[in-house]
Amino acid sequence: MPDPQSEPQASVQLPRELIDRVAPAFVRFLHIEAAGGAVLMLFTIAALVLSNSPWSDAFLGIWEKRIEFRIDEIEFGRSLRGWINDGLMTLFFFLVALELKREITLGEMRNPRMAALSVAAALGGMLAPAALYLAIQWGQPGQHGWGIVMATDTAFVIACLALLGTRIPHSLRVFMLFLAIVDDIGAILVVAIGYSHHLDWRMLALAALFIGVLRILASIGIRSLPIYVFVGVATWFAIDASGLHATVTGVILGLMTPARRWVSDSRLYSILNQVIAHPANSQGSGDTRDRKTLQTAETAARESLSPVERLEMTLHPWVNFCIMPIFALANAGLDLSWWNAGQPVAVAVFLGFTVGKPTGILLFSWLALRTGLAVRPPDLNWRAMAGGSLLAGIGFTMALFIASLALDGALMESAKIGIFMASLFSAAAGLALLFQMPRQPASQLK
């Protein structure tokens, strides 16, 4: 057998593919998120064009088709749009929770005071616009839509930052990414608290039982993904039947996912050192020592990444290139008559995003720094944060999601117009401010 030390370096490595050049998880996330933002924009434009075309009735009617089935005495029925908003969006929130847990436990936000800056900014970016919206809509029919202006669209914000290239420091990307993730978690809590129905405590108890089963499975070392998927789906149905919004399931399960890997680097290398090549004259695939060793090595290689990392890498492309575009296609259609643009709800939504959002982010960031709760990276200046806070006014996806829960009829159409106008204005204003920044030195872009 040839001496492994004499083999060329390339022969002892896995073949490199194009995707392998984008190895770090954070860089991979930004690239997928930016490309996903472009796809999301295309599907949004498609929804707007189709909903204002001669085929608008047929297009809009597709999403209202009712799909239902029954489990024992419990009936689960909703429109196709409802299944997309409640079912597919659960995977979106699951991914958001995974990203949050990875950043806190494995990523750049392990420093509590560094993370505190984004958390404080996110809180300000939720509370200030909601307060401004309520001040405008108090006692009005659209008052219940206060949650619309609280969320930030991660995909669009990251796509805008990607357009800026070397003009912005890496720390701004990290700050905005974590802010948007915390924003999304806050939005789903708003949905759970403000837009859920009458609670069925029996179903809540059943959901808690399923969650307990998941915890037990993890504690005794069960690693079969299909088992977790089955129990997770059962949890979704129980929470849906309880009256809580079903997408809460995604956040709960995402935060429960282990962030610690099962196989350490040292153990992985020890196992890989035991791998031996199959003899040249080997026949078939019998239960040989070689095969068992290779199977052990395969498992060890897979488990050298934590469940959080593996699930995030698997789901991220599906969510950004499939689920979110479908959501946009189902929800972004509206009649561009612009009659609703001057309605009170549209004005409240627009001001909440364009005035309340940046004001809250900058004010709470300043307070966190002033009180010593947070620290600011040296290359993250206030001008960069101001530009990022304007971009945070792009609330598109989550804003549409909450609008569909909070309002209906003409009020929802008016809110949609406000969301579109606010997103366009926020993107233009944020990009205009950040484009004036000088290009960053290469050392600050890593």
C-alpha positions, 0 to 999 in steps of 0.5 A: 500500500502506498505511503500516505505521506507520499501522496500529492496534497490534492489527492488527500482532499475532497474534490473542490466545487465552486460552492467550496470557495464560499466556505465560511457560514456567514459569507455563505449566508450573505451570498444566498440572502443577497441572491434570494433578495433578487429572486424575491424582487422578480416574483414581487414584480410578477405578482404586481404585473399579474394582479393588474393584468387581464388575468388578474381575477384568475391569478388572484383566485388561485390563492383563494382555492380552499384546501382542507382535511380532517384528523379525527374530529379536528378539521384543518382547512384554509385557502392555498394562501393560508397554507403558504402563510401558515405552513411554508412560513413556519420553515422561514421562522424555523430558519430565522431561529436557527440563524439566531441561535447560531449567531449567539452560540457559534457566530460573531455575536457570542460577545454579549455586549456586541450582540446587545447593540443589535438587540437594542437597535432591534427593540427600538426599531420595533417599539418606535414605529409601532408607537407612531402607528398607534398615535396616528391610528388610535381609535381608527379602524386600522388600529389593529395593524400596529404590528405591521411596521415592526419587522425588517425584511432580511433578504431585501436589506442584505441584497441592498448591502450587497450592492454597496460592495466595499463602501461599507464595513463588514461590521455593518453587515453583521449589525444589520443581519443580527438586527433583522433576525431579532426583528423577525423573532420579535415579529413572530412573538407579535403574531403569537401575542397580538394576532392569535385566536381563542386558545384551546388549552388541551391542544396547547398541552398536547403541543407541550407534550410533543415538545417534551418528546423532542427534548427526550429524543435529543437527550437519549441520542436519537439522531434520525431526522425523519423522527424529528420531522414527524414529531415536529409536524405533529407539534405544528398541528397541535399548536395550529389547533390550539389557537396560537399562530402555527408559525410559532412552531418554527421559532420554538423548534429552531431555538430547541435545535442543538448548537453543539456538534456530536463529533469533535475535530480530534475524534473525527481525525482519529476516525478518518485515520482508521479509514482503509481503501477497499481491496482492488479485487473486492466483490460486492458490498458485504459486511466487511471491516472496510465498509463499517469503517467507511460508514463510521467515517461518513457518520463522523463527517456529518456529525462534525457539524452541529444540527443547527449548522447542518439544518441551516445549510440545507434549508437556507437555499430552499427558503430563499429561492422557493418559499419566500418567492412563493409567499411574495407571489401569493401576497404581493398582488394588489391593484395599483390604482393608488387611490389607497395611497392617501388613506390613513392606514397607508400614511401610518404604515409609511411613516412608521417605517420611514420615520419611526424605524430609523428613529427607534434604531438610532435612539435605542443604539445610543442609549445602549452605548451611553449606558455601557450595555453595548459596545460599537465596533471601531469601524461602525460609525454613526453614518453607517448606522444611520444608513442601515437604519433607513434600510431597516424600513424595508419591511416587505415580507413580514409586513405583508404577512402581518397585514394579512393577519391584522387587516382585511378588505380595503384596509389591507390593500391600503396597508399594502400600498403603504408597505410598498411605498415605505420599502421603496423610499427606505431602500432609496434613502438608505442606499443614497446615504451609504453610497456616499461613504468612502470605500473601506480598506481591505482589512476591514472587509474580512 
